[in-house]
Amino acid sequence: MVVEFKNEPGYDFSVQENVDMFKKALKDVEKELGQDIPLVINGEKIFKDDKIKSINPADTSQVIANASKATKQDVEDAFKAANEA
């Protein structure tokens, strides 16, 4: 079943409750920033030493995440696992 696409409703930021909710959401997200993100191949989480750093373009001092960088072998293993699934 395909769900029809709908945009999120807009928020009126002249309403203090909406401002407070937005600020709280930002603080909650900031607690999660900078995590190491593994590859997931055949259901197995694989953390690599070689990482791709994702940076916030609006604040280049802020690291969003460090994603494990896949090797050619990792990609081949992922394709093999997907084909066997």
VOGU-3710 file (C-alpha; in Angstrom, 3 decimals, decimal comma):
1> mvvefknepg> 0,000/0,000/0,000  1,404/3,377/-1,012  0,645/6,298/1,273  -0,053/9,602/-0,439  2,716/12,177/0,016  1,878/15,110/2,267  4,148/17,927/3,384  4,613/18,465/7,089  2,331/21,208/8,390  3,960/24,591/8,788
11> ydfsvqenvd> 4,499/26,020/12,253  3,700/29,549/13,330  6,842/30,677/15,153  5,073/33,710/16,569  3,467/31,166/18,945  5,836/30,640/21,896  4,779/27,003/22,350  5,981/26,227/18,805  9,281/28,040/19,414  9,843/26,088/22,643
21> mfkkalkdve> 9,007/22,787/20,935  11,438/23,570/18,096  14,263/24,506/20,495  13,726/21,309/22,501  13,815/19,223/19,315  17,111/20,857/18,284  18,656/20,108/21,696  17,494/16,486/21,465  19,072/16,112/18,010  22,327/17,777/19,103
31> kelgqdiplv> 22,772/15,038/21,742  22,930/12,477/18,926  25,473/14,294/16,743  28,958/12,965/16,080  28,100/9,285/16,341  30,008/6,611/14,442  27,719/5,005/11,869  28,513/1,438/10,809  28,076/-0,299/7,504  25,310/-2,884/7,721
41> ingekifkdd> 25,963/-5,904/5,546  23,739/-8,959/5,801  22,355/-7,626/9,087  25,825/-7,271/10,632  27,022/-3,878/11,840  30,592/-3,253/10,691  32,523/-0,304/12,099  35,502/0,772/10,000  38,529/2,831/11,003  38,269/4,747/7,714
51> kiksinpadt> 35,352/7,185/8,043  33,492/9,776/6,010  32,854/12,829/8,164  29,492/14,528/7,606  29,705/18,235/8,446  26,905/20,744/9,013  27,285/23,198/6,101  25,812/26,004/8,225  28,330/25,380/11,036  31,430/23,635/9,742
61> sqvianaska> 32,695/23,035/13,282  29,729/20,699/13,877  30,172/17,033/12,945  26,826/15,435/12,150  28,150/11,862/11,948  31,169/9,733/11,102  30,073/7,100/8,600  32,157/3,989/8,084  33,680/4,044/4,608  33,011/0,945/2,528
71> tkqdvedafk> 35,783/-0,782/0,625  35,296/-2,458/-2,739  35,087/-5,784/-0,894  32,403/-4,407/1,449  30,323/-3,354/-1,562  30,747/-6,760/-3,193  29,746/-8,476/0,068  26,672/-6,240/0,338  25,600/-7,046/-3,240  26,103/-10,754/-2,606
81> aanea> 24,049/-10,624/0,597  21,287/-8,659/-1,139  21,118/-11,126/-4,018  20,920/-14,054/-1,602  18,186/-12,448/0,498
//
